[in-house]
Amino acid sequence: MKQFITGIALVLLAVATVAAGADKPARFSPQDKCPVCGMFVAKYPDFAARIVYRDGSHAAFDGTKDMFIYYLNLKKYAPGKSVSQIASLSVTDYYSLDLVDGLSAWYVLGSDVLGPMGRELIPFARKADAMEFKRDHRGTRIVRFREVTAALLRELE
């Protein structure tokens, strides 16, 4: 009987653990490789980003900057794919470390925080967090997704 109760408790604990993380997107696999720089994404979970296509395929990135480089040049990095085929675009919120919607995120530029590929766009789900980070880490400006251009990315090189 004691083993049965222990077994039930373990099952309930496992179910609770899965349920607690059910609202969070799956993390990155050890095989996910950034199509822009070739780095393995799982080594950099604090900066990782992902684009998921409607057909279920995806591209994973070691940082937000590489995700934007890819997104702005799909013809080079994903021949045959288009923006209209993208189902979701996620970035890792710097404070919570949760994957958040990249289209609605706030991005801090010019801070003293470096990502895996150096100078980086640091994403946040909340504007207040982006403003606090900008102040605390000497950021130069905050931008939204649609404001990111190839010229802006060149400033980060």
C-alpha positions as CSV (number, residue, x, y, z in Angstrom):
1,M,0.0,0.0,0.0
2,K,2.8,2.4,0.9
3,Q,4.4,1.8,-2.6
4,F,1.0,2.5,-4.2
5,I,0.6,5.8,-2.4
6,T,4.2,6.7,-3.2
7,G,3.5,5.9,-6.9
8,I,0.4,8.0,-6.9
9,A,2.3,10.9,-5.3
10,L,5.0,10.7,-7.9
11,V,2.5,10.7,-10.8
12,L,0.7,13.7,-9.3
13,L,4.0,15.5,-8.9
14,A,4.9,14.8,-12.5
15,V,1.4,16.0,-13.7
16,A,1.8,19.2,-11.6
17,T,5.2,19.8,-13.0
18,V,4.1,19.4,-16.6
19,A,1.0,21.5,-16.0
20,A,3.1,24.3,-14.5
21,G,5.1,24.5,-17.6
22,A,2.3,23.9,-20.1
23,D,1.9,27.6,-20.8
24,K,5.6,28.0,-21.7
25,P,6.9,27.2,-25.1
26,A,9.2,24.2,-25.6
27,R,12.9,25.0,-25.2
28,F,15.6,24.4,-27.8
29,S,17.0,21.0,-28.7
30,P,20.8,20.3,-28.7
31,Q,20.5,19.9,-32.5
32,D,19.1,23.4,-33.1
33,K,21.7,25.3,-35.0
34,C,21.5,29.0,-36.0
35,P,21.2,29.3,-39.8
36,V,23.0,32.7,-39.7
37,C,26.1,31.9,-37.7
38,G,26.1,28.2,-37.2
39,M,26.2,28.2,-33.4
40,F,24.3,25.6,-31.4
41,V,21.3,27.5,-29.9
42,A,20.8,25.4,-26.8
43,K,24.1,26.7,-25.4
44,Y,22.6,30.2,-25.2
45,P,19.1,29.8,-23.8
46,D,19.1,33.3,-22.3
47,F,19.3,34.9,-25.7
48,A,17.6,32.3,-28.0
49,A,14.9,33.1,-30.5
50,R,12.7,31.1,-32.8
51,I,10.7,31.4,-36.0
52,V,8.0,28.8,-36.6
53,Y,6.4,28.4,-40.0
54,R,2.8,27.3,-40.6
55,D,4.1,24.0,-42.0
56,G,5.6,23.1,-38.6
57,S,9.2,23.7,-39.6
58,H,11.3,26.2,-37.6
59,A,14.5,28.1,-37.4
60,A,16.3,28.7,-34.1
61,F,18.8,31.4,-33.3
62,D,21.4,32.0,-30.7
63,G,20.4,35.6,-30.4
64,T,17.8,38.2,-31.5
65,K,20.2,39.9,-33.8
66,D,20.7,36.8,-35.9
67,M,16.9,36.2,-35.9
68,F,16.5,39.7,-37.5
69,I,19.3,39.1,-40.0
70,Y,17.5,36.0,-41.1
71,Y,14.0,37.5,-41.1
72,L,15.1,40.5,-43.2
73,N,16.8,38.2,-45.7
74,L,14.6,35.1,-46.0
75,K,15.6,34.7,-49.7
76,K,19.2,34.0,-48.6
77,Y,18.6,32.0,-45.4
78,A,15.3,30.2,-46.2
79,P,14.8,30.0,-49.9
80,G,11.1,29.2,-50.7
81,K,9.9,30.7,-47.4
82,S,8.1,34.0,-47.0
83,V,7.0,36.2,-44.2
84,S,3.4,35.2,-44.8
85,Q,4.3,31.6,-44.0
86,I,5.5,32.5,-40.5
87,A,3.2,31.3,-37.7
88,S,5.1,32.7,-34.8
89,L,8.2,34.5,-33.9
90,S,9.5,34.2,-30.3
91,V,12.4,35.9,-28.4
92,T,13.7,35.3,-24.9
93,D,12.7,38.1,-22.5
94,Y,15.9,39.2,-20.8
95,Y,14.4,39.4,-17.3
96,S,11.9,36.5,-17.2
97,L,13.8,34.2,-19.6
98,D,10.5,33.2,-21.0
99,L,9.9,33.0,-24.8
100,V,7.6,35.9,-25.7
101,D,6.0,37.2,-28.9
102,G,8.8,38.9,-30.9
103,L,6.4,41.0,-32.9
104,S,5.1,42.8,-29.8
105,A,8.4,42.9,-27.8
106,W,10.4,45.9,-26.9
107,Y,14.1,45.8,-27.9
108,V,16.9,47.8,-26.2
109,L,19.9,48.8,-28.3
110,G,23.4,49.9,-27.3
111,S,23.5,48.4,-23.8
112,D,26.5,47.1,-22.0
113,V,25.1,43.5,-22.2
114,L,26.6,41.4,-24.9
115,G,25.0,38.3,-26.4
116,P,26.6,35.3,-28.0
117,M,27.5,37.3,-31.1
118,G,28.5,40.5,-29.4
119,R,26.3,43.6,-29.4
120,E,22.7,42.6,-29.3
121,L,19.1,43.7,-29.3
122,I,17.9,42.8,-25.8
123,P,14.1,41.9,-25.9
124,F,11.4,42.5,-23.3
125,A,7.7,41.7,-23.2
126,R,7.0,44.8,-21.2
127,K,7.9,48.4,-22.0
128,A,8.6,49.2,-18.4
129,D,11.2,46.4,-18.2
130,A,12.9,47.7,-21.4
131,M,13.0,51.2,-19.9
132,E,14.5,50.0,-16.6
133,F,17.1,47.9,-18.5
134,K,18.0,50.8,-20.8
135,R,18.6,53.0,-17.8
136,D,20.5,50.3,-15.8
137,H,22.7,49.1,-18.7
138,R,23.4,52.3,-20.6
139,G,21.2,51.4,-23.5
140,T,20.9,54.1,-26.2
141,R,17.3,53.5,-27.4
142,I,14.3,51.2,-27.5
143,V,12.7,50.0,-30.7
144,R,9.8,47.8,-31.8
145,F,9.9,44.9,-34.2
146,R,8.9,46.9,-37.3
147,E,11.6,49.5,-36.6
148,V,14.4,47.0,-37.0
149,T,16.1,47.4,-40.4
150,A,19.3,46.1,-42.0
151,A,20.9,49.6,-41.4
152,L,20.1,49.4,-37.7
153,L,21.6,45.9,-37.5
154,R,24.8,47.2,-39.1
155,E,25.1,49.6,-36.2
156,L,25.5,46.5,-33.9
157,E,28.4,45.1,-35.9
